[in-house]
Amino acid sequence: MEKAFVDMLNRHRGIIYKVCNLYCNEPDDKQDLFQEITLQLWKAFPAFRQQAQQSTWMYRVALNTAISNFRKENRRPRLNPLSELDFSIPDDYPPNQKNEQLNELMQAIAKLNAVEKAIIMLYLEEKSYDEIADITGITKNNVGVKLNRIKLKLETLLKP
């Protein structure tokens, strides 16, 4: 069982990194969230019945953990407020080649609430509405409604 878990984690660790980068700004916070997600995956792994794809299941656990952590952190008073400009999600391009529009989009996404961030991340990962519904636990129709609202919100945030 341990080998299967480690293999799955190694194969899909990018999912955890994406979620950590989406919900945390500071490297230490990202590392803490990565460990918490890994722990939650390990705890839930024996109950995973392979009815969904491993990546779908991992997204669901990772996002639920991140959102719970995000809500818990929001209840605590912050000593040093973080700037929205600190928000970044690494991609396959070296930092000096990043597109300005992508940076603007990521800054706009940073302004979304926790659930909206999860849905738009999955959409940008080209997940189908069915997959997004499975991962987030909302209906396929609700995914469409929420995505339309998120897109409108992002359009408003991106307007000069």
C-alpha positions in Angstrom: 0.0 0.0 0.0 2.8 2.4 0.9 4.5 1.9 -2.5 1.2 2.5 -4.4 0.7 5.7 -2.4 4.2 7.0 -3.1 4.0 6.1 -6.8 0.6 8.0 -7.0 2.1 10.9 -5.2 5.1 11.1 -7.4 3.0 10.8 -10.6 0.6 13.5 -9.6 2.5 15.8 -7.2 2.0 18.7 -9.7 -1.6 18.8 -8.5 -0.5 19.5 -4.9 2.0 22.2 -6.0 -0.7 24.0 -8.0 -3.1 24.0 -5.2 -0.4 25.1 -2.7 0.7 28.0 -5.0 -2.9 29.0 -5.5 -3.8 29.3 -1.8 -0.4 30.3 -0.3 1.9 33.2 -0.9 4.8 32.5 1.4 7.2 29.6 0.7 6.9 28.3 4.3 3.1 28.4 4.1 3.2 26.5 0.7 5.5 23.9 2.3 3.1 23.5 5.3 0.1 23.2 3.1 1.9 20.6 0.9 2.7 18.5 4.0 -0.9 18.9 5.3 -2.3 17.8 1.9 0.1 14.9 1.7 -1.0 13.8 5.2 -4.7 14.1 4.3 -4.1 12.0 1.2 -2.2 9.4 3.2 -5.1 9.2 5.7 -7.7 8.9 3.0 -5.7 6.5 0.7 -6.9 3.3 2.3 -10.5 4.3 1.7 -9.8 5.3 -2.0 -11.7 2.7 -4.0 -10.4 3.6 -7.5 -13.9 4.6 -8.6 -12.6 8.0 -9.8 -9.3 8.7 -11.4 -6.4 9.2 -9.0 -5.9 12.8 -10.2 -9.6 13.6 -9.6 -9.5 12.2 -6.1 -6.2 14.0 -5.4 -7.6 17.3 -6.6 -10.6 16.8 -4.3 -8.6 16.0 -1.2 -6.1 18.8 -2.0 -8.7 21.5 -2.6 -10.8 20.5 0.4 -7.6 20.6 2.6 -6.5 23.9 1.1 -9.9 25.5 1.5 -10.2 24.3 5.1 -6.7 25.6 5.8 -7.6 28.9 4.1 -10.7 29.3 6.2 -8.8 28.5 9.4 -6.1 31.0 8.5 -8.6 33.7 7.8 -10.0 33.3 11.3 -6.6 34.1 12.8 -5.4 37.7 12.8 -2.6 38.4 10.3 0.5 40.1 11.6 1.9 41.0 8.1 -0.8 41.4 5.4 0.4 39.9 2.1 0.4 41.9 -1.1 -1.6 40.6 -4.0 1.6 41.1 -6.1 3.2 38.3 -4.1 0.8 35.8 -5.6 2.4 33.7 -8.3 2.0 30.3 -9.8 5.0 28.7 -11.4 4.5 27.4 -14.9 6.6 25.8 -17.5 8.2 29.1 -18.6 11.2 30.7 -17.0 10.3 33.7 -14.9 11.8 36.2 -17.3 9.6 35.0 -20.2 6.3 35.3 -18.3 3.5 37.0 -20.2 2.2 40.2 -18.7 -1.4 39.2 -19.4 -0.8 36.0 -17.5 0.5 37.9 -14.5 -2.6 40.2 -14.6 -4.8 37.1 -14.8 -3.1 35.5 -11.8 -3.5 38.8 -9.8 -7.2 38.8 -10.7 -7.6 35.2 -9.7 -5.9 36.0 -6.4 -8.8 38.3 -5.6 -11.4 35.5 -5.9 -12.7 33.6 -2.9 -11.4 30.1 -2.1 -14.1 28.1 -4.0 -13.9 30.4 -7.0 -10.1 29.9 -7.2 -10.6 26.1 -7.1 -13.1 26.1 -9.9 -11.2 28.4 -12.2 -7.9 26.5 -11.6 -9.6 23.3 -12.6 -11.1 25.0 -15.6 -7.7 26.4 -16.7 -6.4 22.9 -16.3 -8.9 21.9 -19.0 -10.9 19.7 -16.7 -14.4 18.9 -18.0 -17.5 20.1 -16.2 -18.1 16.6 -15.0 -14.6 16.4 -13.6 -14.9 19.7 -11.9 -18.2 18.6 -10.4 -16.6 15.4 -9.2 -13.7 17.2 -7.6 -15.6 20.0 -6.0 -18.7 18.1 -5.1 -21.2 20.5 -6.8 -23.5 19.6 -9.7 -22.4 19.9 -13.3 -25.0 22.6 -13.9 -23.8 24.5 -10.9 -20.2 24.3 -12.3 -21.4 26.0 -15.5 -23.2 28.8 -13.5 -20.3 29.4 -11.2 -17.8 29.4 -14.1 -19.9 32.0 -16.0 -20.0 34.2 -12.8 -16.3 33.8 -12.2 -15.5 34.7 -15.8 -17.6 37.9 -15.5 -15.9 38.7 -12.2 -12.5 38.2 -13.8 -13.5 40.4 -16.8 -14.5 43.2 -14.4 -11.2 42.8 -12.4 -9.1 42.9 -15.6 -10.7 46.0 -17.1 -8.4 49.0 -17.0 
